[in-house]
Amino acid sequence: MNWIDDYRKFRWVSSDGLRSCCLLDEKKNEYCTLEENERGGVDNSSCSACLGHGDSPFMHMTRDLRHFTRLLPTIRCGMSGGMAHREAISCTAEGEVKAFYLRSFHRTFRNSSDYIDGLRLSRLISEQFKKVLDRNGYTDVQIFPYSFYYLFYDQYLFIAFSTSSQLALSAGIAFIGLTLTTVSPTTALIVAVNTLSSTLLLIGYMVMRGIELNALTIVNLAMSLGIDLEFFAHLCFAYANSGRVDRIGRAADALVNVGSTVFSGIIFTKFLGLIVLYNAQSQIFKTYYFDFYLGLLPIGTIHGLVFLPVMLTFWGPDTYLRRYMEQNERSSLTNEGQPSDEGRPESTSSPRSLTLLASVSSSKTSSRAPPTYGRVAAAISPAATHITNHSGSGSLRRQSSSPSALPSMAASTVDHESASLVVRVESGRSNEGREPF
């Protein structure tokens, strides 16, 4: 049912010109109503049909359209648009149509797929109407379908693209952030692989639990990427700052030092939140939050505490300490052969402090032999020339050409496999009042 068909019937004139819903008093230039004729209390002898027999129903349309939308239907004329089409037409003061809508009907919908298909087909029909109008020169006319349920199901037409784009954008930002903070694209790539695996498993869990993909779950999936970083980032930073030499040792060191923090941090706190959501009365909270995070928690835990350390043992990058020592070794080799600092005047600058980061490793002995230990000593003075590494004794020593100018030294006993030592040394011109090394 649409107003165009009813309007044509409203202005239809019988062959004798006596039966018509649209009556006009030409003397008064006013519209007449059928009730006045039926009661007979009003002289309507001057009323006649708005159109003559055989005239086009759209003649004088701008004149009669407002009367059509204001006249209430009666027994004699049920085609009046005062009830059904009052809001369907918007006219200007001159009677020109600015906007209107036409009614249409869908078949009975049983599930969400039917609603989505109905929305898609209605838009397809609108596009076909638009093409017809464009071919006839009405290029400024806009056509679009509308129904109250279209507002909700419109998201499902683009749900796949929206999901993939949001997840890709979130993962890209996380990758860039990890690359800048860890200074290691390899670490960021390992985290990205774990995040992708966790997200795919979470989507499979949603299908298994019957959690539909909509705008709310897209937000939850994007948030899950940030929550996954809580499982992964701390272990990666601990791995990068570990002083162990081999990958397995660094991964074990990171898991021992940070694993408990991850468990007591994100895992335990998220578990407490699930307990609160379990008692929620709203079905939305139980479905889209409790069930969702109930799957996210074990998936993130397994990836963060099991899969990530294993991947680091295979493809983990060098640590900060290792790269620092390699850079120092290259710089020391470059400086070999340069003239000594003997004879140069001693610096007169104010006392200063310097932090030396050193790593010592010695070859392993047999499995039955007791562990060996070595001493690490560092001394820095303005007259120092170079650093030598005595691998035989397992010690790293800073040599100086002026023994009297040596400041205080620091020493530490280290394990035979590997160790890291941070030595803070204050240097000055004199060494008065300090204990000899």
Summary of the structure (lengths in Angstrom):
residues: 437
radius of gyration: 42.4
end to end distance: 103.1
largest distance: 133.2
contacts: 1170
relative contact order: 0.06
helix: 49%
strand: 14%
